[in-house]
């Protein structure tokens, strides 16, 4: 009994310490960067000369381009893979077991490894896309794809089997059952997992650095084959400079990135609650 209570207190202490450190970091960032939150931050390009008017315009648009590629790529592939593994795959087949093991292992691979993979095959390798938006978006898609598949599988698995059996008993085909019953019921969990995966992708800097994302550009990407930068890259670039003005600018950029993350999470909560009420 004493050991259990001590273990519980140790866990509680670890949790409190982690939350305290997080709150301290957030307070420091907001105190440092709030004074720099203005229109220039969103409308002006980066600058190393006129720091007082420098902004994150190119980085914000580059991040939006990357997230667009990730959404278009990872949602159909991830949800489709989850549907196949849960509704159609035969678990006794060796190749299906290999697929499941690899998906679980890939979810724990460090992001830097995906950057090396992208540099070897997408940027300089057989594909040879170069340092462009499409290459960065595809690597971020590979990074979060296992998370989307796992979360989508859990959402599909949570749908009561009685719905499937009832639909099949009434004469519906397996695909009609999946399309009209299983997927609508699983949308809240799928949407939540997908948005959380995108939240991870939007904050990644290591793979993009390896892919050659520029740290300083003064133009907005105009397509998938354009060079780009992103908010994490631009923040890292400003933090690497010794001047205090750049630290303040980087803190303001972190606030913008946090605002985008909170907005994405709010969308996930809205979608989950809306479809939960319908079901």
NORGI-V602283 format. One record per run of one state. SS is the DSSP state (alpha for helix, beta for strand, coil for the rest). FROM is the first residue (numbers start at 1). LEN is the number of residues. If there is no record, write none. Layout:
BEGIN
SS:FROM:LEN, SS:FROM:LEN
END
This chain:
BEGIN
coil:1:1, alpha:2:35, coil:37:2, alpha:39:5, coil:44:7, alpha:51:3, coil:54:3, alpha:57:32, coil:89:5, alpha:94:13, coil:107:4, alpha:111:13, coil:124:9, alpha:133:25, coil:158:3, alpha:161:9, coil:170:4, alpha:174:29, coil:203:3, alpha:206:6, coil:212:19, alpha:231:9, coil:240:4, alpha:244:35, coil:279:1
END
